Amino acid sequence: MPPYYDSMIAKLIVYGTSREQCIARLRRALEEFVVEGMKTTVPLHQQIVRAEEFLRGDYTIKWLEQWLQRERAKGANERLEP
């Protein structure tokens, strides 16, 4: 995508009568979301909606940064294991 355009090419909004219903709808919408021709953050969001802290609603403003660090560390450790 050329740099003169807004990098947000789409916005996904879900709604429901409960947090659980919203998360279920979000998971399904992310599974069906299609953007062709470029990389997106859809896989990252699919991981986030499966994270235990997110599911419990147990997160702070620093949570994403800390979660990403833990996930990177896990990925590095998995690559080192035979």
N, C-alpha and C positions, 0 to 999 in steps of 0.2 A: 504494500500500500504506500503510495507516495507520501512524503512527510508533510505535505501541505494540508492533509485531511485529518480530521479528528480520528484518533486511533480507536475510539469506541465505535465499532461498526454496527453493533446491535446491543439491545438491552433485553434481558429476560426477566419478566416479572411474573410471579405466581401468587396465588391467594388461596385461602381456605378457612375453615372454621376453627382450626387448631394449628399449633406449631407442627405437630406430627403430620397432619394432612398437607400442610405447605411443603414440608421437607419431602414427602412422598411425591408430590406433584413436581417439585424441583428436580428430583432425581430422574423422573420420567422425562421431563422436558429436556434435561441435559443429555439424556440418551438419544433423544430424537433430534436434537439441535444439529443443523448442518450448515457449515460455512465452508465453501470451496475456494481453493486457490491460495490459502494462507494458513499459517499456524494460528491457533486461538488458545485461550485459557480454559476452554471447556474441560479438558482432562484434569486440570488443576482443580476446578470447581467440583468435578465428580469426586475427587479425593476428599476435598474439604467436607462435602455433605455426608461422607462416611466416617469422618473423624469423631471419636467418642466425645471429646469436649464440645464439639459443635452440636452433636445430637442432644447432649445434656443441657446446652445453653450455658456452659461453664467456660466462658472466655472473656478476655478483656481487650482493650485497644491494642495491646502488644501481642495478643495471642497468635495472629497470623505469622508475624515475624519469627516468633519462637517455634511455632509448628513447622514452618519451612526449614528452619535450621535442624530440627530433629529429623524431619523427613530426609533431608540431604545427608545427614549423618547415617541414617539407616541405609540409604541407598549406597553410600560409600562402603559401609560394612558388608552389605550383601554382595557387592562386586568383589570384595576381598575373599569371601568364603568360597571354597572349592565346590 
